[in-house]
Amino acid sequence: MERVLPAPRVRVWTGPQSAALGNGGHLAVLADGRLLVGIGDLGRPSRTADPGALNGKLLALDPGGPASQRPAVLSGGWNNPFAFAVAPDGRVWVADNAPGRRLERIGSGTGRAPRFPLPRRIAPSGLAVLSTTDVAVCGVASGTLERFRRRPDDSWRALGTLGPGCRYGVARLAGGALVVSTGDGLREVRR
């Protein structure tokens, strides 16, 4: 068994002030070693389209950079992008959480690629890449793990529920099995 030992704390970046809702905060590692972080709209949805604001953006950070670094913006216009993952080919896929009547969407986390509405409200809380075309999305509101397929035209199709009990996240293990956070533990999902 490996142990994680205490290490000196190093501030990698000082981000925007958090808000009551829409904070994002999920982390992943990009293929080039940069950190990927999702920042929600921070309660100010009008700022997600502003290229100078960090609201509603997926950002790439140098893990060895100073806390004052300016992150690279990979994509913007998101509501609350904390359900995302980096595929083995380096692509970033996002399932966007949204409050109220705003659309929850799924799409690429880089550039200005099209985003497609999710077929029903699930409140995405986690995403795992299953293949070059398929992802699994965990929903905190739905309590389910849903499978989606990307079509050749970059639109998405819902393939159905993989199982109940997913609340706060999903991860794909090295052997391909999925593990979900149920709220009171972890559970393996067989596909």
C-alpha positions in Angstrom: 0.0 0.0 0.0 1.3 3.5 -0.9 1.0 6.3 1.5 0.6 10.0 0.7 3.0 11.9 3.0 2.4 15.5 4.0 4.3 17.9 1.7 4.9 21.6 1.8 1.8 23.5 0.5 2.5 25.4 -2.8 -0.1 27.8 -4.1 -0.4 27.2 -7.8 -3.0 29.9 -8.6 -5.2 32.4 -6.8 -8.6 32.2 -8.5 -11.7 34.4 -8.4 -13.8 34.9 -5.2 -16.2 32.0 -4.8 -20.0 32.6 -4.7 -23.0 30.9 -3.2 -23.6 28.9 -6.4 -21.8 28.2 -9.7 -18.3 27.8 -8.4 -17.1 24.8 -10.5 -13.9 23.6 -9.0 -13.3 20.1 -10.5 -9.7 19.4 -11.4 -8.1 17.1 -14.1 -4.7 16.8 -15.8 -4.4 17.6 -19.5 -2.2 15.5 -21.8 0.5 18.1 -21.7 0.6 18.1 -17.9 -1.2 21.3 -17.3 -4.0 21.4 -14.6 -7.5 21.8 -15.9 -10.0 23.6 -13.7 -13.6 24.5 -14.3 -14.9 27.8 -13.0 -18.7 28.3 -12.9 -20.5 31.5 -13.6 -20.1 32.5 -9.9 -23.7 33.7 -9.9 -23.1 36.2 -12.8 -24.1 34.4 -16.0 -23.8 37.5 -18.1 -20.0 37.4 -17.6 -19.6 33.9 -19.1 -19.3 35.4 -22.6 -16.8 38.0 -21.5 -13.3 36.8 -22.7 -11.7 38.9 -19.9 -13.7 37.3 -17.1 -13.0 33.9 -15.7 -16.7 33.2 -15.1 -18.0 30.1 -16.9 -14.6 29.0 -18.2 -12.4 25.9 -18.5 -8.9 27.0 -17.6 -5.4 25.4 -18.1 -2.8 26.2 -15.4 0.9 25.5 -15.2 1.2 23.4 -12.0 4.7 24.8 -11.4 3.7 28.4 -12.2 3.4 31.3 -9.8 0.1 31.9 -7.9 -0.2 35.1 -10.0 -0.2 33.3 -13.3 -2.9 34.1 -15.9 -4.5 30.8 -16.9 -5.2 29.9 -20.5 -8.9 29.8 -21.4 -9.7 26.5 -23.2 -13.4 27.3 -23.5 -16.1 29.6 -22.1 -19.8 30.2 -22.0 -20.4 27.4 -19.4 -22.9 27.6 -16.5 -21.0 25.4 -14.0 -18.5 23.1 -15.7 -17.5 20.6 -13.0 -18.5 17.4 -14.8 -15.6 17.0 -17.2 -12.8 14.5 -18.1 -9.8 14.3 -20.4 -10.0 11.4 -22.8 -6.9 9.3 -23.6 -6.6 11.1 -27.0 -6.4 14.4 -25.1 -9.9 15.7 -25.9 -11.9 17.3 -23.0 -15.6 16.5 -22.7 -17.9 18.5 -20.4 -21.5 18.0 -19.1 -22.5 21.4 -18.0 -24.6 21.8 -14.8 -27.2 24.7 -14.9 -29.4 26.3 -12.3 -33.1 27.0 -12.8 -34.4 27.0 -16.4 -31.0 27.3 -18.1 -30.0 24.3 -20.3 -27.7 21.6 -19.1 -25.4 20.8 -22.1 -22.8 18.4 -23.2 -19.9 19.0 -25.6 -16.2 19.6 -26.1 -14.3 21.5 -23.5 -12.0 23.2 -26.0 -12.6 25.9 -28.5 -16.0 26.9 -29.8 -17.3 23.4 -30.5 -21.1 23.0 -30.5 -22.8 22.0 -27.3 -26.0 20.0 -27.1 -28.8 20.1 -24.5 -29.1 17.1 -22.3 -32.5 15.4 -22.8 -33.6 15.9 -19.2 -32.4 17.6 -16.0 -29.8 15.5 -14.3 -27.5 18.2 -12.7 -24.2 16.7 -14.0 -21.7 16.2 -11.1 -19.2 13.9 -12.8 -18.2 12.6 -16.2 -16.1 9.6 -17.3 -14.8 8.8 -20.8 -15.9 5.3 -21.8 -14.6 5.2 -25.4 -13.8 7.5 -28.3 -17.5 8.2 -28.7 -19.1 7.4 -25.3 -19.2 9.1 -21.9 -21.0 8.4 -18.6 -22.5 11.3 -16.8 -23.4 11.2 -13.1 -26.3 13.4 -12.0 -26.7 14.8 -8.5 -30.4 15.6 -9.1 -31.3 12.5 -11.0 -29.2 10.2 -8.9 -28.4 8.2 -12.0 -25.5 7.4 -14.2 -26.4 8.1 -17.8 -24.5 7.1 -21.0 -24.2 9.4 -24.0 -22.7 8.9 -27.5 -21.1 11.5 -29.7 -22.1 11.2 -33.3 -19.9 12.0 -36.3 -21.4 15.5 -36.6 -20.5 16.2 -32.9 -24.1 16.0 -31.7 -24.9 13.8 -28.8 -27.4 11.0 -28.2 -28.6 9.6 -24.9 -28.2 5.9 -24.7 -29.9 5.3 -21.4 -29.2 4.8 -17.7 -26.3 2.7 -16.6 -27.6 2.5 -13.1 -29.0 4.3 -10.1 -27.1 5.7 -7.1 -24.7 8.1 -8.7 -24.6 11.4 -6.8 -21.3 13.2 -6.7 -19.0 11.7 -9.3 -17.8 8.9 -11.5 -14.4 7.5 -12.3 -13.2 4.9 -14.8 -10.7 2.5 -13.4 -7.7 1.2 -15.4 -9.6 -2.1 -16.2 -12.6 -0.2 -17.6 -14.9 -0.6 -14.6 -16.8 2.5 -13.4 -16.9 3.6 -9.7 -19.6 6.1 -8.6 -19.9 8.2 -5.5 -23.3 7.4 -4.0 -23.4 10.0 -1.2 -22.5 7.4 1.5 -19.8 5.4 -0.2 -18.4 4.2 -3.5 -20.0 1.6 -5.7 -18.8 -0.3 -8.8 -21.1 -0.1 -11.8 -21.0 -3.0 -14.2 -21.6 -2.1 -17.9 
